[in-house]
Amino acid sequence: MANNELLEALNILEKEKNISKETLLEAIENSLVTACKNHFGKSENVKVSIDPETCEYHVFQEKTVVEKVEDPVEEISLVNAKMIDSKYEEGDIVNIEVQSKEFGRIATQNAKNVILQKIREEERKVLFDQYYSMEKDVVTGVVQRYIGRNVSINLGKVDAILTENEQVRGEVFQPTERIKVYILEVKSTSKGPKVLVSRTHPELVKRLFESEVTEVKEGIVEIKAIAREAGSRTKIAVWSNDPDVDPVGACVGMNGARVNAIVGELRGEKIDIITWNENPAMMIENALSPAKVISVIADAEEKSAKVVVPDYQLSLAIGKEGQNARLAARLTGFKIDIKSETQARESGDFFDYDEYEDDEYYDEEYDGEYAEDGYDESGEYAEDDGYDESGEYDDAAENGGYDEEETASEDDE
């Protein structure tokens, strides 16, 4: 006879909890064996048979036929065996069906607990497997609340923790706000999966480009390297496997639509996209963008490079508080020493590059009379570099020697 109620219950659990029917049937089988052990004192000779299609189940005790019974749990007398079937002889095994209604209240309760425990374990395992497969990926979550300085973020079926160390400085979240986070790690615990997420990880930017830029997702454009100072600026180096596809243009998008969508998700974080080059010198020159470079001498073995830039570009090359140079060094893996043309000549690291007068690096306004630009001869940051505290160039500062039109063009870069 089919057990329709049990079958329906298993189908509901399988659908809602994503727990397989086979796993639940195994749990029921184990619970029946446990009930037998609690009722009879042992379960070594207990066998359970369950039909997965109908959920009809039977519990049997295997008893050995003996002349004189000493252990009624494991033995049956020859006389009683003959009453079941006359063919049985001493030493044969007889299957005696056990009615579950014979189990005591405690045995039944224990069996129920075994089933419930198995359901909880499987539910945790299913959730863990689901979110473990998302590890090192970006997901959208809903901000729940602040727990101290950490933020609880709901990812659907579990709540993730965004710790203070993985938050971008200055970002403040409101309850029910939707944000994208990078799943750092998924741990299995007795209370279910523990998910740790990040807003500062460089891979967050990479995954956002994969979701926003079709060419990156399809592998036509590769993100070769990435360096990030979360909340401020990111540099990424891209390369195209198709000569007809411009990697930088693909990532920027029409009128900057693609990169602007990512900048918006990162709440205004600036993103520099440069072309990756296997030549270290060319790569370093690209990495220092938007600053122009006169020369690069790279030592691949020492992983170091000496860079010379025009005097008026030194501030731009180094960046506010050294950020541009620092990110370029991380992106390329080279230790970069940046000097202005004047500094390089004074230290003997620079020859007379008259040929640059006719190329793109030469500034017609430049007459050799530029004042110091805020960096001393060692390249250390000084206060008076023509940039105000916000990092924007101060047109009124008299240390650049170039007019407002040139300043605007540099800002555009």
Order of alpha helices (4+ residues) and beta strands (2+ residues): alpha-alpha-beta-beta-beta-alpha-beta-alpha-beta-beta-beta-beta-beta-alpha-alpha-beta-beta-alpha-alpha-beta-alpha-beta-beta-alpha-alpha-beta-alpha-alpha
